[in-house]
Structure formats: structure tokens, C-alpha cells
Amino acid sequence: MDEQEPHRTETEEDLTRTTERDLPEIAEIAGDERSARVVLAMGCEPGDELAPQLVSTYGAVELVQRIADGSLQHESQRLARWRQDLVSRLDLAEVSRVLLRTEVLGLGTLIPGEPGWPMLAGDPSTHPLVLWTRGDASHLTSSAPRVAVVGARIPTAYGRDVARTLGVDLADRGVTVLGAGWPGIDATVFRGAAVGGGPAIAVLPAGLDRRTYPTGEAALFRSTVSHGGVQVTACPPGRPSSRARAQARNRLVAALADALVVTEAAYRCPAIKVAQHAVRLGILVGAVPGPITSITSTGSNELLHARVARIITHATDAMNLITAPRPATSAAAGRSSGHRLVPPRPGTDGPPLPPPLIPL
């Protein structure tokens, strides 16, 4: 063991030196804001809040240059550790591959400050550095309201029927349906939106060249593009899904939505996590009540029981979430505007929800 330790340390040092040698070339590739953000996105872990703060301070191009010349690491121990972690994930060949693959696949890239960048709820320091898109990215900035509909990956027949009906009715009302790209409820809602003649936005947890789900579901999410919708992700091409990337995707779904509906979800279903993010961001949440004997409705029913969510029995209820006033302190306050009003159904136009009673 004692004889192997120096060899392992030497190998790690060699790898570090190789990466450091690549940094000037990587900095040269990152000569514009877009390319620099791509490089940073490749080196950062999902949910890294320091990177957007540094980009806001220096700009992406200068930040990459400071990483390359080593000046950043002298500012503080925290920045030195952050730089070391980021550099360890960068590879010159991989950077070149991602930029080339983005072009070859015809993927769009969106960065903050551009006209095509969507208005996201919440603190900008939590927003992605760059978004990759496939399809009509104008749906991310259009005046049409966006309603996220999420739920169980293995729903009951009841859940599927509700999800499909919501998808059809919302699309028929001019709503852009938004989903987390899960099999089950999300897939069913997208099918309904296609029947209703409306576009869908599929937010995915991996690179857009990755096949995350079984062939049938993967084909469905790809078909969102052929039906006039768009796929979007914060992950570079080639990156697989992971727990951290799935969590980042959940935050992005909530940040993109004008309202969120949970149709059918167990207590620990990932859809409940999306609802929790939405509540934190001030996005109004609705839930479809389910049978009290069904485990797949325990989460959605609990949202209603705790008054975290408003009851959804019809697409009109979901539309009323969009037009309902939000608290003045909401992280999403003032974000949604220009949406056409829908007359509320009797008994559904109530005061804003009280603070959530379940842990968030």
C-alpha cells in the first residue's frame, strides 16, 4: 500500500498538469460570451450558484480567462477550491466535441441577455448559464401562458385520463403545455396537447442527443418538435442524466411555468419536488384530487389537504391559476403578463393561499 501511494499521487498530478496545459487553448475557444458559458457549463456541477455570481461580476469570457491564467485562485480559498473542481472536469477535446455536436445536431443555444432568453422566476444566481434547445424556441418567450402538468411515472387509468383531457383542453385554449419529460403523466399530457393542436415544452435532464427513456417514450418527446414544440435542457450534448441534473431540471420546470398542476402523484413522487420548487418561487400550484385509497394520489391529495395547492377539476381551474394575483413578495411577481383572461368558474376565485403547511 505504501509503495502504491506515491504512484497514485503522481498520476493525479500528471492529469492536473495536462488539464492546466489545456486551459490556454480552452480560453481561446471561449473567446465570445456564448462559447465561454458553454465551457463554464461543462465544468460546473448542476446547481452551482457561485458560477452565475462570478459571471455577473466578470462576464463569462473574462471569468474563463481568469480561470486559465490562475489569477482567480489567488482571490480566496473558496474561489481556489471552486476553480480546482471546475478545471478537473474540463477537457479540451470534450469542449471541442460539444461545440461541434451542438452545431452538427442543429441545436440552439440561449444565454441570458439575449432576446430569446426566457423570463425565469427566482434569483438569477440559480438560473442556468446556457440552455440548449431543439425545435421552436420562441415558445419559451411567447406571450402564450405556460402551464406545467406533472405527475406519476406509472399512473393509473384515472391519472392518464385526467392528464390527457387537461392536455387537450389547455392546448385548445392557447396554452403551451410544459412538462418534465417523464414517462407516464408527462407523456400523456404531451399526447393530449398534440391532439388539441398546441405546442409543448419538454424540459429534459440530459443532453439532447441522449436517449434517456425507453424507445417509445423517447420518440414521443422527440415528436414534440415535429408538433411545433421545443425540447430544452441545461445539460451539454453528451451528458447523461443524473440525480443532480434531474433536480436542476425540476427547478427549471418550475421557473419556466406560469402555473403548475400536479395531476396524480405519490407522496415521494418527483412531481411533488417540482411543486415544492414552484411554491418557493411564488408560482401558484394546483392539484387534481384522487381516490383516498390510491397510493398514487397521496402526494397530490396532501398538497390539497395542506392548502399548498388549489383544487383542479377542469382546464378552467388551471387557467385561473395563471390569472390569480400572487403575493407581493413572490419571486415570480410581475413575471406573467399579457395572458388572456378566462372567466373563473363559480367558487374558484378565492384569496391567495396561506403559507404552506407541509415541509418544503
Order of alpha helices (4+ residues) and beta strands (2+ residues): alpha-alpha-alpha-alpha-alpha-alpha-beta-beta-beta-alpha-beta-alpha-beta-alpha-beta-alpha-beta-alpha-beta-alpha-beta-alpha
